[in-house]
Amino acid sequence: MSLDSIADRFAKLRAMREKLCKQETSWKEAFQARDWVVSELQSFKALILHEASTQDDLINRIDDLLCVLAPSQDDGCNDD
């Protein structure tokens, strides 16, 4: 086996390692986003079940979630 062949293999292995590391970061971010959505839905469900919650409370919560999940649709999203 020539040195060029070995160098090529190591270069390919480094490229594969870099690609896998990027994918791991992407998956980690995706799972964090999923965990956040689940947490927010659980919080929203608790708000719905709470007898003192008003329709305005529920609408405000939905608006907050939409501002995060669909920020390009400016449906009253603001920093108030």
BAPALUM-378613 format. One record per residue (C-alpha): chain; x, z, y; residue number from 0; residue in three letters. Coordinates in nm, 4 decimals, always signed. Layout:
<sites>
site chain:A | x:X | z:Z | y:Y | resi:NUM | resn:ALA
...
</sites>
This chain:
<sites>
site chain:A | x:+0.0000 | z:+0.0000 | y:+0.0000 | resi:0 | resn:MET
site chain:A | x:+0.1473 | z:-0.1011 | y:+0.3347 | resi:1 | resn:SER
site chain:A | x:+0.1776 | z:+0.1215 | y:+0.6377 | resi:2 | resn:LEU
site chain:A | x:-0.0525 | z:-0.1124 | y:+0.8306 | resi:3 | resn:ASP
site chain:A | x:-0.3183 | z:-0.0669 | y:+0.5668 | resi:4 | resn:SER
site chain:A | x:-0.2864 | z:+0.3125 | y:+0.5835 | resi:5 | resn:ILE
site chain:A | x:-0.2972 | z:+0.3079 | y:+0.9643 | resi:6 | resn:ALA
site chain:A | x:-0.6109 | z:+0.0925 | y:+0.9523 | resi:7 | resn:ASP
site chain:A | x:-0.7761 | z:+0.3329 | y:+0.7107 | resi:8 | resn:ARG
site chain:A | x:-0.6931 | z:+0.6325 | y:+0.9282 | resi:9 | resn:PHE
site chain:A | x:-0.8285 | z:+0.4503 | y:+1.2337 | resi:10 | resn:ALA
site chain:A | x:-1.1485 | z:+0.3755 | y:+1.0443 | resi:11 | resn:LYS
site chain:A | x:-1.1773 | z:+0.7394 | y:+0.9320 | resi:12 | resn:LEU
site chain:A | x:-1.1297 | z:+0.8609 | y:+1.2915 | resi:13 | resn:ARG
site chain:A | x:-1.4003 | z:+0.6215 | y:+1.4112 | resi:14 | resn:ALA
site chain:A | x:-1.6356 | z:+0.7412 | y:+1.1381 | resi:15 | resn:MET
site chain:A | x:-1.5648 | z:+1.1050 | y:+1.2252 | resi:16 | resn:ARG
site chain:A | x:-1.6364 | z:+1.0388 | y:+1.5933 | resi:17 | resn:GLU
site chain:A | x:-1.9631 | z:+0.8640 | y:+1.5079 | resi:18 | resn:LYS
site chain:A | x:-2.0734 | z:+1.1539 | y:+1.2852 | resi:19 | resn:LEU
site chain:A | x:-1.9879 | z:+1.4080 | y:+1.5544 | resi:20 | resn:CYS
site chain:A | x:-2.2035 | z:+1.2203 | y:+1.8051 | resi:21 | resn:LYS
site chain:A | x:-2.4906 | z:+1.2046 | y:+1.5564 | resi:22 | resn:GLN
site chain:A | x:-2.4616 | z:+1.5779 | y:+1.4901 | resi:23 | resn:GLU
site chain:A | x:-2.4935 | z:+1.6486 | y:+1.8620 | resi:24 | resn:THR
site chain:A | x:-2.7959 | z:+1.4201 | y:+1.8857 | resi:25 | resn:SER
site chain:A | x:-2.9643 | z:+1.5914 | y:+1.5904 | resi:26 | resn:TRP
site chain:A | x:-2.8855 | z:+1.9344 | y:+1.7294 | resi:27 | resn:LYS
site chain:A | x:-3.0456 | z:+1.8388 | y:+2.0614 | resi:28 | resn:GLU
site chain:A | x:-3.3461 | z:+1.6902 | y:+1.8825 | resi:29 | resn:ALA
site chain:A | x:-3.4019 | z:+2.0087 | y:+1.6824 | resi:30 | resn:PHE
site chain:A | x:-3.3685 | z:+2.2201 | y:+1.9986 | resi:31 | resn:GLN
site chain:A | x:-3.6311 | z:+2.0029 | y:+2.1672 | resi:32 | resn:ALA
site chain:A | x:-3.8573 | z:+2.0344 | y:+1.8638 | resi:33 | resn:ARG
site chain:A | x:-3.8161 | z:+2.4132 | y:+1.8613 | resi:34 | resn:ASP
site chain:A | x:-3.9022 | z:+2.4256 | y:+2.2328 | resi:35 | resn:TRP
site chain:A | x:-4.2194 | z:+2.2186 | y:+2.1823 | resi:36 | resn:VAL
site chain:A | x:-4.3289 | z:+2.4399 | y:+1.8910 | resi:37 | resn:VAL
site chain:A | x:-4.2673 | z:+2.7522 | y:+2.0987 | resi:38 | resn:SER
site chain:A | x:-4.4641 | z:+2.6105 | y:+2.3909 | resi:39 | resn:GLU
site chain:A | x:-4.7541 | z:+2.5133 | y:+2.1642 | resi:40 | resn:LEU
site chain:A | x:-4.7619 | z:+2.8638 | y:+2.0168 | resi:41 | resn:GLN
site chain:A | x:-4.7667 | z:+3.0079 | y:+2.3682 | resi:42 | resn:SER
site chain:A | x:-5.0435 | z:+2.7681 | y:+2.4675 | resi:43 | resn:PHE
site chain:A | x:-5.2482 | z:+2.8645 | y:+2.1603 | resi:44 | resn:LYS
site chain:A | x:-5.2105 | z:+3.2323 | y:+2.2518 | resi:45 | resn:ALA
site chain:A | x:-5.3289 | z:+3.1527 | y:+2.6034 | resi:46 | resn:LEU
site chain:A | x:-5.6342 | z:+2.9716 | y:+2.4639 | resi:47 | resn:ILE
site chain:A | x:-5.7200 | z:+3.2637 | y:+2.2371 | resi:48 | resn:LEU
site chain:A | x:-5.6814 | z:+3.5195 | y:+2.5164 | resi:49 | resn:HIS
site chain:A | x:-6.0314 | z:+3.6000 | y:+2.6397 | resi:50 | resn:GLU
site chain:A | x:-5.9220 | z:+3.6476 | y:+3.0002 | resi:51 | resn:ALA
site chain:A | x:-5.7805 | z:+3.2946 | y:+3.0228 | resi:52 | resn:SER
site chain:A | x:-5.9700 | z:+3.0620 | y:+3.2509 | resi:53 | resn:THR
site chain:A | x:-6.0061 | z:+2.6879 | y:+3.2381 | resi:54 | resn:GLN
site chain:A | x:-5.7714 | z:+2.6708 | y:+3.5395 | resi:55 | resn:ASP
site chain:A | x:-5.5088 | z:+2.8702 | y:+3.3449 | resi:56 | resn:ASP
site chain:A | x:-5.5291 | z:+2.6198 | y:+3.0600 | resi:57 | resn:LEU
site chain:A | x:-5.5166 | z:+2.3167 | y:+3.2894 | resi:58 | resn:ILE
site chain:A | x:-5.2143 | z:+2.4605 | y:+3.4732 | resi:59 | resn:ASN
site chain:A | x:-5.0365 | z:+2.5181 | y:+3.1424 | resi:60 | resn:ARG
site chain:A | x:-5.1085 | z:+2.1630 | y:+3.0279 | resi:61 | resn:ILE
site chain:A | x:-4.9831 | z:+2.0298 | y:+3.3631 | resi:62 | resn:ASP
site chain:A | x:-4.6615 | z:+2.2328 | y:+3.3227 | resi:63 | resn:ASP
site chain:A | x:-4.6037 | z:+2.0891 | y:+2.9750 | resi:64 | resn:LEU
site chain:A | x:-4.6766 | z:+1.7345 | y:+3.0894 | resi:65 | resn:LEU
site chain:A | x:-4.4292 | z:+1.7719 | y:+3.3759 | resi:66 | resn:CYS
site chain:A | x:-4.1571 | z:+1.8471 | y:+3.1230 | resi:67 | resn:VAL
site chain:A | x:-4.2603 | z:+1.5987 | y:+2.8551 | resi:68 | resn:LEU
site chain:A | x:-4.3597 | z:+1.3097 | y:+3.0838 | resi:69 | resn:ALA
site chain:A | x:-4.1835 | z:+1.3658 | y:+3.4176 | resi:70 | resn:PRO
site chain:A | x:-4.2166 | z:+1.0024 | y:+3.5261 | resi:71 | resn:SER
site chain:A | x:-4.5945 | z:+1.0446 | y:+3.5423 | resi:72 | resn:GLN
site chain:A | x:-4.6189 | z:+1.2489 | y:+3.8604 | resi:73 | resn:ASP
site chain:A | x:-4.9450 | z:+1.4273 | y:+3.7822 | resi:74 | resn:ASP
site chain:A | x:-4.8943 | z:+1.7036 | y:+4.0317 | resi:75 | resn:GLY
site chain:A | x:-4.5470 | z:+1.7982 | y:+3.9122 | resi:76 | resn:CYS
site chain:A | x:-4.3731 | z:+2.0019 | y:+4.1741 | resi:77 | resn:ASN
site chain:A | x:-4.1402 | z:+2.2955 | y:+4.2072 | resi:78 | resn:ASP
site chain:A | x:-4.4038 | z:+2.5373 | y:+4.3406 | resi:79 | resn:ASP
</sites>
